[in-house]
């Protein structure tokens, strides 16, 4: 256990290792979704072209978060030196520290941030970039406008501040988040019993795909990132048979431009269609 904790404690100093984990997860899920797809995709050109657009946003996202990592370390160190946050107030052991940190970070940076993005018009303008994807697959997970990546980082800061999460717990959660984000967006068909079973505690692929359904109120549901308990506890959990899924948006943005990188970057600064 000590060696694992030490590894994650230092992981923020090894961006290439983190990138290798991300790429490895993406490649694995890409292969699985090709083998057992949930829905038949209608890409504008090819799956590779679609991926290049989404990975362009992903690369910018990682660059931004590389700079935000400085503040993550500073906040985590401050909570440690002042013994501020849930893990210190509850005098948690290592296991409880990991659990409390993961749940708190997931509430602030996963559920709450996502909920706010759907309810505040300014934030929704930028979050639309994520929802414009008409072909949700493993590459969609980190398709975020650069400014959205910034305030997602701010919610992550709040999670660290209130939880008191030490760096090893932060890195464990971030590693889990990357894995689950790829998994829930991947175009993978799981047995119904397995997907339903997972959804009682974790966000499952079918559960999150409902959030990408083109019409409200389905779009405004299932906000969770890793744990499904927040949607279940806070009344934002919804069900929909996967056969009824249709991705994209029924307004705000022309679906035929969902792979136009420049248009997507500029769209939040333009008047939206009602």
N, C-alpha and C positions, 0 to 999 in steps of 0.2 A: 504493500500500500504506500509506503514512504517513497519508493522509487516512482510510482505513478504520480503522486502528489508533486514531487520534485520536477517531473517532466512537464506537467501542465503549468507549474509555477513559472517555468522559464519559456513556455511555448510562445509567448508574445514577442520574444526576441528572435524567433526563428520563422519569419514570414514565408520562406521557401518551403518549409515543412508543412505549414498550414495550407499553402497553395497546392502542394502535392496531394494532400489529403482531399482537398476540394476537387481537384481534377480527377483523382482516382474514383471518388464517389460519383461524379458526373458520368464518367466513362462507363462504369458498372451499370448505373441506372439507365443510361442511353441504350446499352445492349439489352437490358431486361425489357424495356418498353418496346423495343423492336421485336422481341420474342413473344410477349403477351400484352399487346396494346388494349387499352380500355375502349377507345373510340378510334374510328378511321379519320385521320387528319387530311385536311385539304390545304396544303401549303401553297402560298402564292407561286413559288418556283420549286424549291427543294427544301428538304429538312435542314440541309447544311446552310442554306441561305438564311432560313428562319433563325437557326442557332447563332449565326454570325451577328445578327441584329441584337439578340438578347445578350450575347456574351460581350458585346460592345458596352452595354449598360452595366453588366457585371464587372467588367474591368474598371470602369470609372468608380463603381461602388467600392471596390477593394482599395483603390488608391485613396479615396476619401477616408475610409475607415482605418487606413494605415496611419493617417495624420490624427484621427480621433483617438487612436490607441494611446497616444501620449496622455490624454486627459483621463482615459480609463485607468491607467496605471496611477496617476496622481490621485484620483478620487478613491480608488481602492486602498492606496497607501494611507490617505488621510483618515479613512474610516478605521483602519487598523491602529494607527497611532492614537486616535481619540476613542477607540473602542465604541464606535458609533454604528448602530444598525442592528437588525434582528439577530444576526448570528452571535453578536456580543451580548446583547441584552438577555438572550435565552441561554447563554453559556454553552453553545452548541459544540459537540464533538465533530470530528472530521466528516463523518457520514451525514449528520444533520446539517452541517454547514453547506455541503454540496446540495442537499435537498432544498433547504430554505433559499439558498442563492438561486438555484434553478427556477423554483416556483416564482420567486419575486421578480427576477429578471424577465421571466416569461410573461408575467402579468403586465409589467410596465412596457417592455420593449416588444412584446408579442401582441397581447390582446388589447391593452389600453391604447397604445399608439395606433394600432390598426383601426380601432373603433373611432378614435378622434379623426383619423384621416377620412373616414366615410361621413362624418357628421359636420365637420368644419369645411365650408366651401373652398377656402384657400388651399387647404391641404388636399382636398379631393381633386382639385385641378391637376396636381402633380401625381397623385396616386393613380389617376386615370391611365397613365402610361403602363402600369402593371396590368390593368384590366382590359386594355385594348387588344391584348394578344388573343387572336382567334383560334390559335392552336396551342393549347396549354400542354407543355411537356417539361422535361427536366430542366431545360434552359430558361424557363419562365420564372423560376424561383427568385432570382436576384435581378429581374428586369425592373429597375427602379430609376426614376429620374434622379439626377445628381442632388438636387435640392431636397428631395425626399430622403435620400440617404443621410443627409446632414441631420434633419430633425428626428429621424429614427435613432441616430446616435445620441441625441439629447435625451430621449426616453430611456435609452440604455443607461445613460449616466444616472438617471433617477433611480433605476432599478438597483444599481450598485450602491448608491447613497443610502437608500432605505434598507437594503439587505445587509450592507456591510461586507459584501462578498469579497473574499481575498482573491488574488489573481489566479490561483489554481482553480478555484470554483468558477470564475469568470470564463477561463479558457475551456473548462469542461463543458459549460453551457454553450459557448459559442461553437464548439465542435459538434455538439449534439444538434444545435440549431441548423447548422449547414447541412448535416445529414438528413434531418427531418424535412427541411425545406425542399431539398432535391427530391426526396421520397414522395412528399405529398403533392408535388406538381408533376411528377413523372406520369406519363401516359401508361400506367400499369393496371392491369385487371387482376385484382386479388379475388380469391374465393369470398363470397358474401359473408360467410361466417367469420373469416379472418379479419376482413375490413371492419365489420361491425364490432367484433371483439376488441380490436385495437382502439376504436373510437370512444370506448368508455373511459379511456385514460389518456391516450395520445391522439393527436390529430391524424386521421387516416387519409389515404388518397381520395377516396370517394367523398369523405366529409369535406375536405378542402375544395374539391372540384365544384361543389355546390356554390361555394363563395364566388367562383368564376362564371357561374351561369349568367347569361346576358341580361336577364331581367331581375329587377327588384320584386319582392323583398329578398330573394335568394342572395343577391349580391351583398346585401346588408345583413349577413349572418355568418356564422362559423369563422370568427375573426382570429381564432387561436393560431399560434405558431408551432408550439411543441405539444403542450398539454391541452386536452379538450375540456378540462374541468371548468375553465373560466366561462366558456360558452354555455355549458350546462348549468352552472351556478347563476349566471347573470342573464339568462333568458334569451341568448342569441344563437342557440343551437337549432338547426333545421335539417330536415331530411328531404331527399329527392332521389328518385330512381336514376341511376347513371344513364339509362336509355333515353332520358329526357334532356340530357345536358346539351347546351349550345353555348359556346364561348363567345366572348366579345362584349359589345355594349349595344343597347337598343336606342341610345341617343348620345349626345355629347361629342362624338367623334366618328368620322367615317371609317367603317370597318375595313374598307379596301386599302387603307393606308397604315394598317397595323404593322407593316414591315418597312415603313419609311422612317429611317433613323432621324434625319434632320427635322422632319415634320413633327415627330414625337418629342424631340427636344424643345421645339418652339411652341408647341401647342398649349402648354399651361399658361403662357403669356398672352394668348389670344382669347377672344370671346368664344365661349362654348356654345354649341347648339343646344337648345332646350329640347 
